[in-house]
Amino acid sequence: MANERVIDLTGKSSECREHPVLDLTKSFNTMSKGEKIRFIVDPSEIPLDVVEALAKVRNIEINVIESSEKRLIFVATKK
């Protein structure tokens, strides 16, 4: 995990931001080949099937680390 960025999209920040799906899409679009990013999301805002659909069209592999009602943690790797 040394070269792996972590992006928390759970909305616990006090700063104003866009919808988490837009933030996730922007992050996916800026990934370089071979890059890995660990994401933490609220599955009520971004369900796993949405994550997988967004990743598939961008040639990104998703590896789920943790999945519960409150939190989804996954590693995205650009192929």
LUMPAFI-762616 format. One record per atom (N, C-alpha, C): residue number from 1; residue in one letter; chain; atom name; x, y, z. Coordinates in nm, 4 decimals, always signed. Each point is the difference from the previous one (the first is absolute). Example, Ala and Ser with C-alpha at 12.3 -4.5 7.8 and 13.67 -1.06 7.14 Angstrom:
2
+-------+------+------+-------+----------+----------+----------+
| timar | guba | vogu | zakol |       px |       py |       pz |
+-------+------+------+-------+----------+----------+----------+
|     1 |    a |    A |     N |  +1.3190 |  -0.5690 |  +0.7800 |
|     1 |    a |    A |    CA |  -0.0890 |  +0.1190 |  +0.0000 |
|     1 |    a |    A |     C |  +0.0900 |  +0.1200 |  +0.0000 |
|     2 |    s |    A |     N |  -0.0350 |  +0.1050 |  -0.0720 |
|     2 |    s |    A |    CA |  +0.0820 |  +0.1190 |  +0.0060 |
|     2 |    s |    A |     C |  -0.0770 |  +0.1090 |  +0.0730 |
+-------+------+------+-------+----------+----------+----------+
***
This chain:
79
+-------+------+------+-------+----------+----------+----------+
| timar | guba | vogu | zakol |       px |       py |       pz |
+-------+------+------+-------+----------+----------+----------+
|     1 |    m |    A |     N |  +0.0817 |  -0.1197 |  +0.0000 |
|     1 |    m |    A |    CA |  -0.0817 |  +0.1197 |  +0.0000 |
|     1 |    m |    A |     C |  +0.0861 |  +0.1262 |  +0.0000 |
|     2 |    a |    A |     N |  +0.1293 |  -0.0134 |  -0.0125 |
|     2 |    a |    A |    CA |  +0.0892 |  +0.1149 |  +0.0060 |
|     2 |    a |    A |     C |  -0.0249 |  +0.0995 |  -0.1135 |
|     3 |    n |    A |     N |  -0.0261 |  -0.0503 |  -0.1211 |
|     3 |    n |    A |    CA |  -0.0217 |  +0.0878 |  -0.1142 |
|     3 |    n |    A |     C |  -0.1484 |  +0.0191 |  -0.0297 |
|     4 |    e |    A |     N |  -0.0841 |  -0.0342 |  +0.0924 |
|     4 |    e |    A |    CA |  -0.1442 |  +0.0023 |  -0.0215 |
|     4 |    e |    A |     C |  -0.0613 |  +0.1228 |  +0.0665 |
|     5 |    r |    A |     N |  -0.0713 |  +0.0798 |  -0.0801 |
|     5 |    r |    A |    CA |  -0.0719 |  +0.1146 |  +0.0580 |
|     5 |    r |    A |     C |  -0.1287 |  -0.0494 |  +0.0637 |
|     6 |    v |    A |     N |  -0.0493 |  +0.0756 |  +0.0980 |
|     6 |    v |    A |    CA |  -0.1277 |  -0.0306 |  +0.0632 |
|     6 |    v |    A |     C |  -0.0915 |  +0.1200 |  -0.0186 |
|     7 |    i |    A |     N |  -0.1210 |  -0.0261 |  -0.0519 |
|     7 |    i |    A |    CA |  -0.0981 |  +0.1061 |  -0.0196 |
|     7 |    i |    A |     C |  -0.1262 |  -0.0388 |  +0.0760 |
|     8 |    d |    A |     N |  -0.0377 |  +0.0839 |  +0.0954 |
|     8 |    d |    A |    CA |  -0.1187 |  -0.0232 |  +0.0820 |
|     8 |    d |    A |     C |  -0.1152 |  +0.0839 |  -0.0560 |
|     9 |    l |    A |     N |  -0.1031 |  -0.0671 |  -0.0505 |
|     9 |    l |    A |    CA |  -0.1158 |  +0.0684 |  -0.0579 |
|     9 |    l |    A |     C |  -0.1247 |  -0.0169 |  +0.0869 |
|    10 |    t |    A |     N |  +0.0202 |  -0.0187 |  +0.1288 |
|    10 |    t |    A |    CA |  -0.1139 |  -0.0235 |  +0.0890 |
|    10 |    t |    A |     C |  -0.0718 |  +0.1272 |  +0.0410 |
|    11 |    g |    A |     N |  +0.0522 |  +0.1160 |  -0.0363 |
|    11 |    g |    A |    CA |  -0.0700 |  +0.1252 |  +0.0263 |
|    11 |    g |    A |     C |  +0.0162 |  +0.0526 |  +0.1405 |
|    12 |    k |    A |     N |  +0.1000 |  -0.0464 |  +0.0720 |
|    12 |    k |    A |    CA |  +0.0210 |  +0.0463 |  +0.1372 |
|    12 |    k |    A |     C |  +0.0750 |  +0.1323 |  +0.0062 |
|    13 |    s |    A |     N |  +0.0433 |  +0.0485 |  -0.1151 |
|    13 |    s |    A |    CA |  +0.0728 |  +0.1262 |  -0.0066 |
|    13 |    s |    A |     C |  -0.0960 |  +0.1181 |  +0.0155 |
|    14 |    s |    A |     N |  +0.0470 |  +0.1074 |  +0.0592 |
|    14 |    s |    A |    CA |  -0.0835 |  +0.1190 |  +0.0176 |
|    14 |    s |    A |     C |  +0.0005 |  +0.0883 |  -0.1252 |
|    15 |    e |    A |     N |  +0.0914 |  -0.0285 |  -0.0937 |
|    15 |    e |    A |    CA |  +0.0069 |  +0.0820 |  -0.1209 |
|    15 |    e |    A |     C |  -0.1097 |  -0.0399 |  -0.0982 |
|    16 |    c |    A |     N |  -0.0438 |  +0.0946 |  -0.0763 |
|    16 |    c |    A |    CA |  -0.1041 |  -0.0238 |  -0.1000 |
|    16 |    c |    A |     C |  +0.0615 |  -0.0771 |  -0.1166 |
|    17 |    r |    A |     N |  -0.0693 |  -0.1022 |  -0.0465 |
|    17 |    r |    A |    CA |  +0.0505 |  -0.0753 |  -0.1135 |
|    17 |    r |    A |     C |  -0.1163 |  -0.0504 |  -0.0840 |
|    18 |    e |    A |     N |  +0.0331 |  -0.0546 |  -0.1160 |
|    18 |    e |    A |    CA |  -0.1015 |  -0.0525 |  -0.0893 |
|    18 |    e |    A |     C |  -0.0507 |  -0.1344 |  +0.0526 |
|    19 |    h |    A |     N |  -0.0977 |  -0.0566 |  -0.0702 |
|    19 |    h |    A |    CA |  -0.0516 |  -0.1312 |  +0.0382 |
|    19 |    h |    A |     C |  +0.1143 |  -0.1015 |  -0.0076 |
|    20 |    p |    A |     N |  +0.0039 |  -0.0965 |  +0.0914 |
|    20 |    p |    A |    CA |  +0.1090 |  -0.0982 |  +0.0009 |
|    20 |    p |    A |     C |  +0.0177 |  -0.0754 |  -0.1323 |
|    21 |    v |    A |     N |  -0.1079 |  -0.0239 |  -0.0746 |
|    21 |    v |    A |    CA |  +0.0134 |  -0.0688 |  -0.1284 |
|    21 |    v |    A |     C |  +0.0828 |  +0.0843 |  -0.0969 |
|    22 |    l |    A |     N |  -0.0205 |  +0.1299 |  +0.0005 |
|    22 |    l |    A |    CA |  +0.0795 |  +0.0886 |  -0.0860 |
|    22 |    l |    A |     C |  +0.1464 |  +0.0012 |  +0.0435 |
|    23 |    d |    A |     N |  +0.0237 |  +0.0032 |  +0.1311 |
|    23 |    d |    A |    CA |  +0.1373 |  -0.0039 |  +0.0506 |
|    23 |    d |    A |     C |  +0.0688 |  -0.1309 |  -0.0384 |
|    24 |    l |    A |     N |  -0.0734 |  -0.1119 |  +0.0103 |
|    24 |    l |    A |    CA |  +0.0548 |  -0.1300 |  -0.0372 |
|    24 |    l |    A |     C |  +0.0323 |  -0.0032 |  -0.1498 |
|    25 |    t |    A |     N |  -0.0912 |  +0.0489 |  -0.0814 |
|    25 |    t |    A |    CA |  +0.0201 |  +0.0025 |  -0.1449 |
|    25 |    t |    A |     C |  +0.1228 |  +0.0837 |  -0.0363 |
|    26 |    k |    A |     N |  +0.0142 |  +0.1153 |  +0.0608 |
|    26 |    k |    A |    CA |  +0.1174 |  +0.0851 |  -0.0262 |
|    26 |    k |    A |     C |  +0.1290 |  -0.0713 |  +0.0397 |
|    27 |    s |    A |     N |  -0.0024 |  -0.0678 |  +0.1142 |
|    27 |    s |    A |    CA |  +0.1189 |  -0.0735 |  +0.0450 |
|    27 |    s |    A |     C |  +0.0341 |  -0.1121 |  -0.0972 |
|    28 |    f |    A |     N |  -0.1015 |  -0.0747 |  -0.0450 |
|    28 |    f |    A |    CA |  +0.0228 |  -0.1065 |  -0.0975 |
|    28 |    f |    A |     C |  +0.0592 |  +0.0567 |  -0.1290 |
|    29 |    n |    A |     N |  -0.0516 |  +0.1125 |  -0.0448 |
|    29 |    n |    A |    CA |  +0.0445 |  +0.0585 |  -0.1269 |
|    29 |    n |    A |     C |  +0.1440 |  +0.0499 |  +0.0045 |
|    30 |    t |    A |     N |  +0.0518 |  +0.0312 |  +0.1170 |
|    30 |    t |    A |    CA |  +0.1363 |  +0.0527 |  +0.0108 |
|    30 |    t |    A |     C |  +0.1033 |  -0.1082 |  +0.0310 |
|    31 |    m |    A |     N |  -0.0434 |  -0.1254 |  +0.0123 |
|    31 |    m |    A |    CA |  +0.0939 |  -0.1079 |  +0.0332 |
|    31 |    m |    A |     C |  +0.0910 |  -0.0325 |  -0.1181 |
|    32 |    s |    A |     N |  +0.1256 |  -0.0288 |  +0.0321 |
|    32 |    s |    A |    CA |  +0.0987 |  -0.0417 |  -0.0999 |
|    32 |    s |    A |     C |  +0.0068 |  -0.1519 |  -0.0026 |
|    33 |    k |    A |     N |  +0.0482 |  -0.0545 |  -0.1102 |
|    33 |    k |    A |    CA |  +0.0120 |  -0.1452 |  -0.0128 |
|    33 |    k |    A |     C |  +0.0865 |  -0.0557 |  +0.1134 |
|    34 |    g |    A |     N |  -0.0507 |  -0.1029 |  +0.0672 |
|    34 |    g |    A |    CA |  +0.0718 |  -0.0634 |  +0.1100 |
|    34 |    g |    A |     C |  -0.0222 |  +0.0653 |  +0.1359 |
|    35 |    e |    A |     N |  -0.0625 |  +0.1157 |  +0.0018 |
|    35 |    e |    A |    CA |  -0.0235 |  +0.0713 |  +0.1257 |
|    35 |    e |    A |     C |  -0.1074 |  -0.0702 |  +0.0833 |
|    36 |    k |    A |     N |  +0.0209 |  +0.0019 |  +0.1321 |
|    36 |    k |    A |    CA |  -0.0958 |  -0.0583 |  +0.0942 |
|    36 |    k |    A |     C |  -0.0471 |  +0.1080 |  +0.0966 |
|    37 |    i |    A |     N |  -0.1308 |  +0.0032 |  +0.0228 |
|    37 |    i |    A |    CA |  -0.0572 |  +0.0938 |  +0.0965 |
|    37 |    i |    A |     C |  -0.0974 |  -0.0772 |  +0.0885 |
|    38 |    r |    A |     N |  +0.0129 |  +0.0199 |  +0.1301 |
|    38 |    r |    A |    CA |  -0.0939 |  -0.0599 |  +0.0949 |
|    38 |    r |    A |     C |  -0.1093 |  +0.1026 |  +0.0275 |
|    39 |    f |    A |     N |  -0.1251 |  -0.0415 |  -0.0202 |
|    39 |    f |    A |    CA |  -0.1152 |  +0.0866 |  +0.0214 |
|    39 |    f |    A |     C |  -0.0810 |  -0.0476 |  +0.1197 |
|    40 |    i |    A |     N |  -0.0521 |  +0.0960 |  +0.0747 |
|    40 |    i |    A |    CA |  -0.0928 |  -0.0271 |  +0.1092 |
|    40 |    i |    A |     C |  -0.1269 |  +0.0752 |  -0.0336 |
|    41 |    v |    A |     N |  -0.1117 |  -0.0736 |  -0.0160 |
|    41 |    v |    A |    CA |  -0.1253 |  +0.0629 |  -0.0400 |
|    41 |    v |    A |     C |  -0.1144 |  -0.0504 |  +0.0872 |
|    42 |    d |    A |     N |  -0.1077 |  +0.0753 |  -0.0003 |
|    42 |    d |    A |    CA |  -0.1237 |  -0.0400 |  +0.0664 |
|    42 |    d |    A |     C |  -0.0848 |  -0.0706 |  -0.1060 |
|    43 |    p |    A |     N |  -0.0294 |  -0.1301 |  +0.0186 |
|    43 |    p |    A |    CA |  -0.0743 |  -0.0724 |  -0.1037 |
|    43 |    p |    A |     C |  -0.1433 |  +0.0493 |  -0.0210 |
|    44 |    s |    A |     N |  -0.0528 |  +0.0799 |  +0.0916 |
|    44 |    s |    A |    CA |  -0.1325 |  +0.0575 |  -0.0228 |
|    44 |    s |    A |     C |  +0.0086 |  +0.1166 |  -0.0994 |
|    45 |    e |    A |     N |  +0.1195 |  +0.0595 |  -0.0151 |
|    45 |    e |    A |    CA |  +0.0223 |  +0.1069 |  -0.0975 |
|    45 |    e |    A |     C |  +0.0553 |  -0.0545 |  -0.1316 |
|    46 |    i |    A |     N |  +0.0902 |  -0.0980 |  +0.0094 |
|    46 |    i |    A |    CA |  +0.0594 |  -0.0620 |  -0.1194 |
|    46 |    i |    A |     C |  -0.0039 |  -0.1523 |  +0.0188 |
|    47 |    p |    A |     N |  -0.1032 |  -0.0653 |  -0.0503 |
|    47 |    p |    A |    CA |  -0.0074 |  -0.1465 |  +0.0114 |
|    47 |    p |    A |     C |  +0.1122 |  -0.0692 |  -0.0791 |
|    48 |    l |    A |     N |  +0.0338 |  -0.1201 |  +0.0395 |
|    48 |    l |    A |    CA |  +0.1084 |  -0.0738 |  -0.0653 |
|    48 |    l |    A |     C |  -0.0264 |  -0.0200 |  -0.1489 |
|    49 |    d |    A |     N |  -0.1239 |  -0.0248 |  -0.0391 |
|    49 |    d |    A |    CA |  -0.0271 |  -0.0204 |  -0.1428 |
|    49 |    d |    A |     C |  +0.0268 |  +0.1266 |  -0.0814 |
|    50 |    v |    A |     N |  -0.0186 |  +0.1163 |  +0.0595 |
|    50 |    v |    A |    CA |  +0.0323 |  +0.1265 |  -0.0672 |
|    50 |    v |    A |     C |  +0.1521 |  +0.0139 |  -0.0136 |
|    51 |    v |    A |     N |  +0.0725 |  -0.0316 |  +0.1069 |
|    51 |    v |    A |    CA |  +0.1470 |  +0.0039 |  -0.0033 |
|    51 |    v |    A |     C |  +0.0509 |  -0.0906 |  -0.1115 |
|    52 |    e |    A |     N |  -0.0534 |  -0.1223 |  -0.0053 |
|    52 |    e |    A |    CA |  +0.0453 |  -0.0963 |  -0.1002 |
|    52 |    e |    A |     C |  -0.0324 |  +0.0460 |  -0.1425 |
|    53 |    a |    A |     N |  -0.1174 |  +0.0600 |  -0.0198 |
|    53 |    a |    A |    CA |  -0.0376 |  +0.0488 |  -0.1333 |
|    53 |    a |    A |     C |  +0.0905 |  +0.1152 |  -0.0443 |
|    54 |    l |    A |     N |  +0.0266 |  +0.0939 |  +0.0921 |
|    54 |    l |    A |    CA |  +0.0889 |  +0.1118 |  -0.0320 |
|    54 |    l |    A |     C |  +0.1411 |  -0.0497 |  -0.0312 |
|    55 |    a |    A |     N |  +0.0448 |  -0.0992 |  +0.0738 |
|    55 |    a |    A |    CA |  +0.1347 |  -0.0536 |  -0.0186 |
|    55 |    a |    A |     C |  +0.0123 |  -0.0772 |  -0.1314 |
|    56 |    k |    A |     N |  -0.1012 |  -0.0764 |  -0.0334 |
|    56 |    k |    A |    CA |  +0.0056 |  -0.0844 |  -0.1193 |
|    56 |    k |    A |     C |  +0.0229 |  +0.0812 |  -0.1272 |
|    57 |    v |    A |     N |  -0.0709 |  +0.1107 |  -0.0152 |
|    57 |    v |    A |    CA |  +0.0150 |  +0.0806 |  -0.1218 |
|    57 |    v |    A |     C |  +0.1329 |  +0.0753 |  -0.0049 |
|    58 |    r |    A |     N |  +0.0706 |  +0.0049 |  +0.1124 |
|    58 |    r |    A |    CA |  +0.1294 |  +0.0700 |  +0.0063 |
|    58 |    r |    A |     C |  +0.1183 |  -0.0956 |  +0.0115 |
|    59 |    n |    A |     N |  -0.0272 |  -0.1313 |  -0.0166 |
|    59 |    n |    A |    CA |  +0.1042 |  -0.1021 |  +0.0068 |
|    59 |    n |    A |     C |  +0.0722 |  +0.0015 |  +0.1348 |
|    60 |    i |    A |     N |  -0.0810 |  +0.0032 |  +0.1066 |
|    60 |    i |    A |    CA |  +0.0521 |  +0.0022 |  +0.1363 |
|    60 |    i |    A |     C |  -0.0492 |  -0.1248 |  +0.0719 |
|    61 |    e |    A |     N |  +0.0925 |  -0.0673 |  +0.0678 |
|    61 |    e |    A |    CA |  -0.0324 |  -0.1195 |  +0.0765 |
|    61 |    e |    A |     C |  -0.0339 |  +0.0394 |  +0.1438 |
|    62 |    i |    A |     N |  -0.1060 |  -0.0597 |  +0.0554 |
|    62 |    i |    A |    CA |  -0.0440 |  +0.0292 |  +0.1362 |
|    62 |    i |    A |     C |  +0.0223 |  -0.1224 |  +0.0874 |
|    63 |    n |    A |     N |  +0.0692 |  +0.0190 |  +0.1123 |
|    63 |    n |    A |    CA |  +0.0182 |  -0.1054 |  +0.0997 |
|    63 |    n |    A |     C |  -0.0603 |  +0.0493 |  +0.1312 |
|    64 |    v |    A |     N |  -0.1093 |  -0.0635 |  +0.0424 |
|    64 |    v |    A |    CA |  -0.0688 |  +0.0404 |  +0.1219 |
|    64 |    v |    A |     C |  +0.0773 |  -0.0505 |  +0.1217 |
|    65 |    i |    A |     N |  +0.0301 |  +0.0914 |  +0.0916 |
|    65 |    i |    A |    CA |  +0.0715 |  -0.0325 |  +0.1235 |
|    65 |    i |    A |     C |  -0.0994 |  -0.0228 |  +0.1136 |
|    66 |    e |    A |     N |  -0.0999 |  +0.0872 |  +0.0086 |
|    66 |    e |    A |    CA |  -0.1009 |  -0.0078 |  +0.1061 |
|    66 |    e |    A |     C |  -0.1330 |  +0.0494 |  -0.0542 |
|    67 |    s |    A |     N |  -0.1071 |  -0.0711 |  +0.0349 |
|    67 |    s |    A |    CA |  -0.1325 |  +0.0405 |  -0.0436 |
|    67 |    s |    A |     C |  -0.0995 |  -0.0208 |  +0.1136 |
|    68 |    s |    A |     N |  -0.0631 |  +0.1096 |  +0.0419 |
|    68 |    s |    A |    CA |  -0.1037 |  -0.0067 |  +0.1029 |
|    68 |    s |    A |     C |  -0.1081 |  +0.1014 |  -0.0358 |
|    69 |    e |    A |     N |  -0.1022 |  +0.0097 |  +0.0811 |
|    69 |    e |    A |    CA |  -0.1073 |  +0.0963 |  -0.0272 |
|    69 |    e |    A |     C |  +0.0478 |  +0.1444 |  +0.0111 |
|    70 |    k |    A |     N |  +0.1007 |  +0.0235 |  +0.0819 |
|    70 |    k |    A |    CA |  +0.0481 |  +0.1361 |  +0.0266 |
|    70 |    k |    A |     C |  +0.1218 |  +0.0405 |  -0.0811 |
|    71 |    r |    A |     N |  +0.0780 |  -0.0999 |  -0.0464 |
|    71 |    r |    A |    CA |  +0.1275 |  +0.0349 |  -0.0627 |
|    71 |    r |    A |     C |  +0.0404 |  -0.1036 |  -0.1047 |
|    72 |    l |    A |     N |  +0.0515 |  +0.0511 |  -0.1106 |
|    72 |    l |    A |    CA |  +0.0552 |  -0.0835 |  -0.1060 |
|    72 |    l |    A |     C |  +0.1428 |  +0.0471 |  -0.0246 |
|    73 |    i |    A |     N |  +0.0939 |  -0.0917 |  +0.0118 |
|    73 |    i |    A |    CA |  +0.1406 |  +0.0318 |  -0.0262 |
|    73 |    i |    A |     C |  +0.0457 |  -0.0891 |  -0.1148 |
|    74 |    f |    A |     N |  +0.0581 |  +0.0647 |  -0.1015 |
|    74 |    f |    A |    CA |  +0.0491 |  -0.0779 |  -0.1149 |
|    74 |    f |    A |     C |  +0.1255 |  +0.0652 |  -0.0554 |
|    75 |    v |    A |     N |  +0.0773 |  -0.0818 |  -0.0715 |
|    75 |    v |    A |    CA |  +0.1196 |  +0.0490 |  -0.0685 |
|    75 |    v |    A |     C |  -0.0295 |  -0.0032 |  -0.1494 |
|    76 |    a |    A |     N |  +0.0201 |  +0.1131 |  -0.0641 |
|    76 |    a |    A |    CA |  -0.0171 |  +0.0126 |  -0.1449 |
|    76 |    a |    A |     C |  +0.1379 |  +0.0000 |  -0.0645 |
|    77 |    t |    A |     N |  +0.0179 |  -0.0843 |  -0.1024 |
|    77 |    t |    A |    CA |  +0.1271 |  -0.0084 |  -0.0718 |
|    77 |    t |    A |     C |  -0.0262 |  +0.0220 |  -0.1474 |
|    78 |    k |    A |     N |  +0.0671 |  +0.0991 |  -0.0569 |
|    78 |    k |    A |    CA |  -0.0145 |  +0.0296 |  -0.1431 |
|    78 |    k |    A |     C |  +0.0797 |  -0.1033 |  -0.0793 |
|    79 |    k |    A |     N |  -0.0672 |  -0.0681 |  -0.0924 |
|    79 |    k |    A |    CA |  +0.0674 |  -0.1025 |  -0.0842 |
|    79 |    k |    A |     C |  +0.0691 |  +0.0648 |  -0.1177 |
+-------+------+------+-------+----------+----------+----------+
***
